[in-house]
Amino acid sequence: MSSQTPITTLSPELQIQLKEHTEGLLTEIINTYLQTRFVQEFDGLRKFRDTIKQLKDRSAHEIWECHRDSVPITNYSTYEPFISRFLAEPCKEEDVKDLLSPGLPFFIALSSGTSGKAAKLFPKYHHFVDLASSQKAATSKGCNLLAMTYFRVIDVLRREEPENPTKIILTTASSGMMRMQHDLGIEKDPQAIKMTLPNATSPVAVGHIRNYRSYLLMHALFSLAEERLAIFHSTFSTLFLDLIMYMEEEWSTLLNSIENGTIPEFEDIDHVREYLEPKMLPNPSRAQKLREVGESKADPGWLFRIWPELKQVTCIVTGLFATTLPKLRHHLGPEILINSGGIGASEGYIGASYSFTDLNLFKVATKEFIEYLDITKDPSPANLVPAWELETGRRYEVFFTTRDGLWRYRLEDIIEVAGFDPGDGMPLLRYVERLNRELRLSAGVSITETQIIEGILAGEKFLGKVKEFTVVIDERTSPRRFGYFVELHDALKPSAHSALYEVRDELRRINENVDLRLSDETIGEPTIRILKPGSFSEYRQWRIGIARTAAGQTKVPVFVTDEATKEWLKERVMHELLHPGEG
């Protein structure tokens, strides 16, 4: 974190420093990966291969120019034919070794697929361990909500020892990175499951629990037992809030376990019980302290009384997750800091949180080479600019050339440049939204994720604070409408009906096509249905059960299109705000 004030333009000295640093990253990537199968086989890199062979000195600037002038823009479809080789039966080492990066990947990351599209696969190689360790190793006790579970194991057959294949797991990026950081390949699971990692509150065995509620409750149990806990880390803020909610629900059970040194009879934990029981020692005095705190659980900042050494909670609180901040602040109080972590994707890491007070401000801190496209310009290589040519206040799309073998990969994330770090000139960014993530209601009428969020937030003064929400196309009447499913932090306000008009007016203000089509009545006015408390926590449990995904990977999408989820949501509606003449 930094206390320095960002600068809006680079001095000549900082521009040179940033240029040399960025060109150095690209040089290292290109020199290391020239002989990979993708570089040698992908026809789109033919010009690049021919050009770089002709370079005499291969200086950093020459390599940058070669990359600038001869590497095309790519997307996932470019790599899919190569990555699919890992899914072949059998998967042979000679077909996948040195494929995108030298050697074999440590794991293969599976994107969340929250948008409803098929999940993408990204091989992750050993060098990524330094990204994880760049977040300085904690010297204080911490609870890390990262799972050890995985979707499948890929056996890569070795010609010399076909009976002893290399095992590569298909898992989430966060789970795989955690394994890589601690060198916990799947072959070490029989020993690792008995361990508790240094300075961690929860044993490794907790990470092998797939049941969402039980997984979080067991983290809660071991965290409650540790009075000196200092850090909580989770992917999304909703994951942490679900842990707190479940902890409140099972408060007496958890405290009895701490007092007696027992593991509760939670669902789907029998396969790890033998590894957990030796780790839970009786602690009657700690249980008694927690019972005293429990009398004031509803008070602001009550978590600080449970863990007086708790310094910060790290989780994503930007974009859709910004609605969780009021509840986080209530639980944590002013003493405990909220750290928004970093900014990145399954494809790669971009940067780290820059400020405890500005939670959507990130400093580029990566060993990948990043280029930027002004969103007002066409996506062509000629329009991509490097970090040292960025302009404060402009919005750009992000393109990656990475150590995991992506070349000018179109990430489809939009950021806004907030300035530069005055110490080293690195860009400071704000996350804006995903590119082309829109919900289309009818011809000429669609709405972006950002507009969807702004719309419902406009209704908060009448609804009450929004905890979580999603949007569907409401087809119950004609014409069709945008329909919000909303869960609130507290009870619905008496003035809630007025939120319908606030949301409608805000959508009209920020989207001219919505304004036009509401005027000529080719679309209907937005609807708002209030879900019973805890609905979206139940949603995560439900989705994890269906997809067999990891706890930290599941999030509520900004909009929902599949019928199964729509029906699931309808069953949990406890109140609908009605327009005049309805009902």
BELRA-V259760 format. One record per residue. RES is the residue in one small letter. PHI is phi as a letter, one per 20 degrees, with the letter a starting at -180 (999 if undefined). OMEGA is omega in degrees with one decimal (999 if undefined). D_LAST is the distance of its C-alpha to the last C-alpha in whole Angstrom. Layout:
res;phi;omega;d_last
RES;PHI;OMEGA;D_LAST
RES;PHI;OMEGA;D_LAST
This chain:
res;phi;omega;d_last
m;999;-177.7;52
s;c;174.5;54
s;d;-178.4;54
q;f;177.3;56
t;e;179.6;54
p;f;173.4;53
i;d;-175.0;55
t;e;177.7;54
t;c;179.8;57
l;e;169.9;60
s;f;177.6;63
p;g;-179.0;66
e;f;179.3;67
l;f;178.2;63
q;f;177.2;63
i;f;-179.7;66
q;f;179.6;65
l;f;179.4;62
k;f;-179.4;63
e;f;178.9;66
h;f;-176.2;63
t;f;177.4;61
e;f;178.3;63
g;f;176.8;65
l;f;-178.7;62
l;f;179.6;62
t;f;180.0;65
e;f;-180.0;65
i;f;-174.5;62
i;f;-179.4;64
n;f;-178.3;67
t;e;-168.6;66
y;d;-179.3;64
l;f;-174.2;66
q;e;177.6;67
t;f;-177.5;64
r;f;-178.5;63
f;f;-179.1;60
v;f;-176.9;62
q;f;-173.5;65
e;d;-175.9;63
f;f;-174.6;60
d;f;-180.0;61
g;f;178.6;59
l;d;-179.5;61
r;g;-179.2;65
k;f;178.2;65
f;f;-179.3;65
r;f;-178.7;67
d;f;-176.5;70
t;f;-174.1;69
i;f;176.7;70
k;f;-176.5;73
q;e;-179.9;75
l;f;-177.8;74
k;e;-174.0;77
d;e;-174.2;76
r;l;174.3;73
s;f;-179.5;72
a;g;-178.7;69
h;f;177.8;68
e;f;-179.7;69
i;f;177.2;67
w;f;179.4;64
e;f;178.1;65
c;f;177.9;66
h;f;-177.9;62
r;g;-170.8;61
d;e;-170.9;62
s;c;179.6;62
v;d;-179.7;59
p;f;170.8;56
i;f;179.9;52
t;c;172.0;51
n;c;-172.7;48
y;f;-178.9;47
s;f;176.9;48
t;f;-171.8;51
y;e;-173.9;52
e;g;178.4;50
p;f;178.6;53
f;f;-177.8;55
i;f;-178.8;53
s;f;177.7;52
r;f;177.4;56
f;f;-177.6;55
l;e;179.7;53
a;f;176.8;55
e;d;-0.6;57
p;e;174.3;59
c;e;-175.5;59
k;d;-177.4;63
e;g;-177.7;64
e;f;179.4;66
d;e;-173.5;62
v;c;178.6;60
k;f;-179.1;63
d;l;-173.9;63
l;f;177.8;60
l;d;-180.0;58
s;b;-178.8;60
p;g;177.2;64
g;n;177.2;64
l;d;178.9;61
p;f;173.8;57
f;f;175.7;57
f;b;175.2;53
i;d;-177.8;51
a;e;177.7;47
l;d;177.9;44
s;f;-172.1;41
s;f;-177.7;38
g;m;-177.1;36
t;f;-176.3;33
s;f;-177.5;32
g;n;176.7;32
k;f;178.5;36
a;f;179.0;38
a;f;179.5;40
k;d;-179.9;43
l;d;-180.0;47
f;c;175.9;49
p;f;-179.2;53
k;c;-171.9;54
y;d;-168.3;57
h;g;-177.2;59
h;f;-177.9;60
f;f;-179.2;56
v;g;-177.3;57
d;f;174.7;58
l;f;178.8;55
a;f;-177.2;54
s;f;177.5;57
s;f;169.6;57
q;e;-165.2;54
k;g;-177.9;57
a;g;-178.0;57
a;f;174.5;56
t;d;177.8;59
s;d;178.9;56
k;f;-179.0;54
g;b;174.3;51
c;d;-176.8;48
n;d;-175.6;47
l;e;177.4;44
l;c;-172.9;45
a;e;174.1;45
m;d;-175.3;48
t;f;179.8;47
y;b;-174.6;47
f;e;-179.9;46
r;a;176.5;49
v;d;175.6;53
i;d;176.6;54
d;e;177.8;58
v;e;-174.2;60
l;f;177.7;64
r;e;-176.3;67
r;g;-176.8;70
e;f;-177.9;72
e;c;-177.5;70
p;f;179.9;68
e;e;-178.3;67
n;c;-174.8;66
p;f;169.7;63
t;f;-176.5;62
k;d;179.6;58
i;c;-177.7;56
i;e;172.6;52
l;d;-172.8;49
t;b;176.9;47
t;f;179.8;44
a;f;-177.7;46
s;f;179.1;46
s;f;179.7;47
g;f;179.2;50
m;f;178.1;51
m;f;176.8;51
r;f;-177.7;53
m;f;-179.4;56
q;g;-177.1;56
h;d;178.8;57
d;l;-178.9;59
l;d;172.6;57
g;f;-175.2;57
i;g;179.9;56
e;f;179.7;60
k;e;-176.7;60
d;g;-178.6;57
p;g;177.4;59
q;e;-175.7;61
a;f;-177.0;58
i;f;178.4;55
k;e;-170.5;58
m;e;161.0;58
t;c;-177.0;56
l;f;-178.4;57
p;g;176.2;58
n;m;176.8;57
a;e;177.1;53
t;e;-174.1;52
s;e;172.6;50
p;f;178.4;53
v;g;-177.2;52
a;g;178.2;51
v;f;-179.7;48
g;f;179.5;47
h;e;178.2;48
i;e;-178.3;45
r;e;179.1;42
n;f;-171.9;39
y;g;-176.5;37
r;f;-179.3;36
s;f;178.1;40
y;g;-178.6;41
l;f;179.1;40
l;f;178.6;41
m;f;171.7;44
h;f;179.4;45
a;f;-179.1;43
l;g;-177.0;46
f;f;175.4;49
s;f;178.1;48
l;f;-179.4;47
a;f;-176.4;51
e;d;-178.0;52
e;f;-174.0;53
r;e;177.6;54
l;g;-174.6;51
a;d;-172.9;51
i;b;166.7;49
f;d;175.7;46
h;c;173.8;45
s;b;178.9;42
t;f;-176.9;41
f;d;178.7;37
s;f;179.9;36
t;f;178.3;33
l;f;179.0;36
f;f;-179.6;38
l;f;175.6;34
d;f;177.4;34
l;g;-179.0;37
i;f;179.8;37
m;f;179.5;34
y;f;179.2;35
m;f;177.3;38
e;f;-178.7;37
e;f;-175.4;35
e;d;-173.5;39
w;g;-177.4;41
s;f;179.3;43
t;f;-178.7;43
l;f;-178.9;45
l;f;175.5;47
n;f;178.5;48
s;f;178.5;49
i;f;-179.8;51
e;f;-172.9;53
n;e;-178.2;54
g;m;-178.4;54
t;c;176.0;52
i;d;-177.0;49
p;f;179.2;46
e;e;176.6;45
f;e;-176.3;42
e;f;167.4;41
d;l;175.9;43
i;c;-176.6;46
d;f;-178.0;49
h;f;179.0;50
v;c;-175.2;51
r;g;-177.3;51
e;f;179.3;55
y;e;-177.5;55
l;e;-174.3;53
e;g;179.1;55
p;f;-176.9;58
k;e;-177.6;56
m;d;-178.0;54
l;e;180.0;57
p;g;-179.9;57
n;b;-176.6;56
p;g;-177.8;55
s;f;177.4;56
r;f;178.8;53
a;f;-179.9;51
q;f;176.7;52
k;f;-179.7;51
l;f;177.4;48
r;f;178.2;47
e;f;177.0;48
v;f;-175.3;45
g;g;179.0;43
e;f;-178.1;42
s;c;-177.2;41
k;f;-177.4;39
a;f;-176.9;36
d;f;176.0;38
p;g;176.1;39
g;m;-175.1;41
w;f;179.0;42
l;f;178.5;43
f;f;177.2;46
r;f;174.9;47
i;f;-177.1;47
w;c;-176.5;49
p;f;177.4;51
e;d;179.4;52
l;f;-175.6;49
k;d;-176.6;50
q;b;172.1;47
v;d;-178.8;44
t;d;179.4;44
c;a;178.8;41
i;f;-179.6;39
v;c;-179.3;37
t;d;178.3;36
g;m;-179.5;34
l;g;-174.7;30
f;e;178.5;32
a;f;-179.8;33
t;f;-179.5;29
t;e;-174.3;31
l;g;179.6;34
p;g;179.7;33
k;f;176.5;32
l;g;-179.2;36
r;f;179.7;37
h;f;-177.7;36
h;f;-169.9;38
l;e;-175.5;41
g;m;-175.1;42
p;f;-174.5;44
e;f;-173.3;47
i;e;-177.1;46
l;e;172.3;45
i;d;179.6;43
n;d;-177.1;44
s;f;172.9;42
g;m;-177.3;45
g;c;179.1;46
i;c;-178.3;44
g;r;-178.2;45
a;b;176.5;44
s;g;-177.7;45
e;f;-178.3;47
g;r;-175.9;49
y;e;179.7;49
i;d;-174.7;49
g;a;-174.8;49
a;d;177.2;49
s;g;-173.3;47
y;d;-171.7;49
s;b;173.9;48
f;f;-178.1;46
t;e;177.3;45
d;d;-168.8;43
l;f;174.6;42
n;d;177.1;41
l;c;-173.6;45
f;c;176.2;47
k;d;177.2;51
v;g;-177.8;52
a;b;-173.8;54
t;b;173.6;54
k;d;172.1;57
e;e;176.4;56
f;e;-176.5;56
i;d;170.9;53
e;c;-171.3;53
y;c;178.4;50
l;d;172.8;49
d;g;-172.3;48
i;f;176.3;44
t;e;-175.7;45
k;d;179.7;48
d;f;179.1;48
p;f;176.1;48
s;c;-179.3;52
p;g;-177.6;55
a;f;-176.9;57
n;e;178.2;54
l;f;179.7;53
v;c;177.3;55
p;e;-174.8;56
a;g;-174.1;56
w;f;177.0;58
e;d;179.4;57
l;f;178.6;53
e;c;179.3;52
t;f;177.9;50
g;n;180.0;47
r;e;176.3;47
r;d;-176.1;44
y;c;168.6;46
e;e;-173.1;45
v;e;176.7;47
f;c;-174.3;50
f;d;156.4;51
t;d;-165.2;55
t;c;175.3;55
r;f;173.4;58
d;e;168.8;56
g;n;173.5;57
l;e;-175.3;54
w;c;-177.5;55
r;l;-176.5;53
y;f;-179.5;50
r;e;-174.6;47
l;f;-179.5;45
e;m;171.3;42
d;d;178.7;41
i;d;176.7;41
i;c;173.0;43
e;c;-179.6;44
v;f;-177.9;47
a;e;-178.7;48
g;p;-177.4;51
f;c;176.9;54
d;f;-177.2;56
p;f;-179.1;59
g;e;-176.2;61
d;c;175.6;61
g;n;-179.0;59
m;f;-178.6;56
p;f;173.3;53
l;d;-170.6;50
l;c;167.8;47
r;d;175.9;43
y;f;-179.6;40
v;d;-178.1;38
e;a;173.1;36
r;f;176.8;37
l;f;173.6;38
n;l;174.5;35
r;e;-176.3;33
e;c;172.2;30
l;d;-176.2;26
r;e;-179.5;26
l;e;179.2;23
s;a;179.4;25
a;g;177.7;29
g;n;-179.4;30
v;c;173.9;27
s;c;-175.5;27
i;c;-177.0;27
t;e;177.7;29
e;g;-179.2;29
t;f;179.2;30
q;f;176.3;28
i;g;179.9;25
i;f;-179.2;26
e;f;-179.9;27
g;f;-176.0;23
i;f;178.5;22
l;f;177.7;25
a;f;-179.0;24
g;e;-173.4;21
e;f;-175.6;23
k;f;176.7;24
f;d;-179.5;20
l;f;-162.2;19
g;o;-176.2;23
k;f;179.7;25
v;f;176.9;24
k;e;176.6;26
e;b;179.6;25
f;a;167.9;23
t;b;-176.2;22
v;c;174.6;21
v;c;167.5;20
i;e;-177.0;19
d;e;-175.5;15
e;d;-176.7;16
r;f;176.6;12
t;c;175.6;12
s;d;1.4;15
p;f;-178.8;17
r;f;-176.7;17
r;b;168.6;16
f;e;-177.5;18
g;c;179.1;16
y;e;164.6;17
f;d;-169.9;17
v;c;168.7;19
e;d;-175.7;21
l;d;174.8;22
h;f;-176.1;26
d;c;-176.9;25
a;f;176.9;22
l;f;-179.7;19
k;f;176.6;19
p;f;-178.3;18
s;e;-170.1;18
a;g;-177.3;16
h;g;-178.6;13
s;f;178.7;16
a;f;177.8;17
l;g;-176.9;15
y;f;178.1;17
e;f;179.0;20
v;f;178.7;20
r;g;-176.0;19
d;f;178.9;22
e;f;177.6;24
l;f;177.2;24
r;f;-177.1;25
r;f;-172.5;28
i;e;-178.7;29
n;c;-173.3;28
e;f;179.1;29
n;f;173.7;28
v;f;178.7;24
d;g;-177.8;25
l;f;-174.5;26
r;f;170.1;24
l;f;-179.8;21
s;f;-179.2;23
d;e;173.2;24
e;m;173.0;20
t;e;168.0;21
i;c;179.5;19
g;e;180.0;16
e;f;-178.0;15
p;g;176.8;15
t;d;179.1;13
i;c;174.7;13
r;d;-176.6;13
i;e;179.9;15
l;e;177.9;18
k;f;-179.3;20
p;g;178.3;23
g;n;-174.9;26
s;f;-176.1;24
f;f;169.7;26
s;f;175.4;29
e;f;178.5;28
y;g;-179.3;27
r;f;177.5;31
q;f;-179.4;32
w;f;-178.5;30
r;f;179.5;32
i;f;178.2;35
g;f;179.8;35
i;f;-172.6;34
a;e;-176.5;37
r;l;-179.1;39
t;e;-179.2;39
a;e;-175.3;41
a;g;-175.7;39
g;f;-174.3;39
q;e;-170.6;38
t;e;176.8;35
k;c;179.0;32
v;e;179.7;28
p;f;178.4;28
v;f;173.7;27
f;c;-174.7;25
v;d;178.5;24
t;c;-176.5;25
d;e;-173.2;26
e;f;-179.0;24
a;f;179.7;25
t;f;177.4;24
k;g;-179.4;20
e;f;178.0;20
w;g;179.8;22
l;f;-178.5;19
k;g;-178.5;16
e;f;-176.6;18
r;d;177.3;18
v;f;176.9;15
m;d;179.0;14
h;a;174.1;11
e;c;174.3;9
l;e;-171.9;9
l;d;171.8;7
h;f;178.1;8
p;g;178.8;8
g;n;178.7;7
e;e;175.4;4
g;o;999;0
